[in-house]
Amino acid sequence: MKNDKLVPGMILVIIGAIFLLYNFGYLDFHWENFATLWPLFIVMVGVNLLLAHNNSAWASILKISVVVGGFALILFVNFDGHVRWWPHSSYSFNSDSDDENDDDSANNHAKITNVSGKGEFNEPYKAGIKIARINISGGAATYRLADTTSQLFKADTRDFKGQYEFLTRQEDSVYVMDFKMKNNHISSWGNNNNSNSVYMSLNTRPEWEMTINAGATDLNFDLSKYKIRSVELNGGAGSFVLKTGEPLTTTNVEISAGAADVTVNIPKDAACQIESDTGLSSNTFDGFTKNDDGHYETAGFDAAKNKLYIHISGAVSDFKVHKY
């Protein structure tokens, strides 16, 4: 290869490698850096032109250094003042610490991540926690909940261009956790729902209250192992799957969705009543009978000790309730 083609060849090889690694999930970086640091490509080409006829070793080293240094800035620098290293930045948060400098309250603990990559959040379980509430908000992401944990709450995140805020507090007898995606921007590259992902685990000992505010989201929560007092799901477009376990004396599930595919799986012997306000949406309720007041009920609902109440509403969604 002629020396004057060294820089263009390296640029093409590196760009191709970047996109391959990104497509296979081995590389995360800030796409905005391309728009901000594009003059670096002019510098690379300019150095190559200036030294085009210089075949000395120091000239080749300088050319290579400019290319490598330029791409390092593009890939690994976060303009919030954080440096990110390949293949993923990582962060962790364990709120089992007292922050005496908390401006809001000594009982509140918050963590905001401000760098993309991999992260882990842990909230320790305390023996006095009988009722726990988790408030989840954020769109353009994949949410999964299936595993149990000895912690009260655990979340492993992989975020493309988002930040997460985690806040805990005590409200009377309820231990409250807020888990929120902040400053999320939907990517135009690939599948947006796969840009950010959150894998959650909960402790099985408390009774749980859950509120989920999600936009364009792929959500699949297996709640069959937990004692669920209530679930409130507010979603936009996306796919939402909930699997409940046996209800408590009263378990309430309220779902509101725009243009979404919503599936709720309930135990085959659970006593369940569905209230539907779904406009033009389609409904499939397996094993339910519609009564005179317009509600759908399983056989023997009135006489059951423990009852599951489902209220669904939406414009043009597809709602399904199946038994397992």
Order of alpha helices (4+ residues) and beta strands (2+ residues): alpha-alpha-alpha-alpha-beta-beta-beta-beta-beta-beta-beta-beta-beta-beta-beta-beta-beta-beta-beta-beta-beta-beta-beta-beta-beta-beta-beta
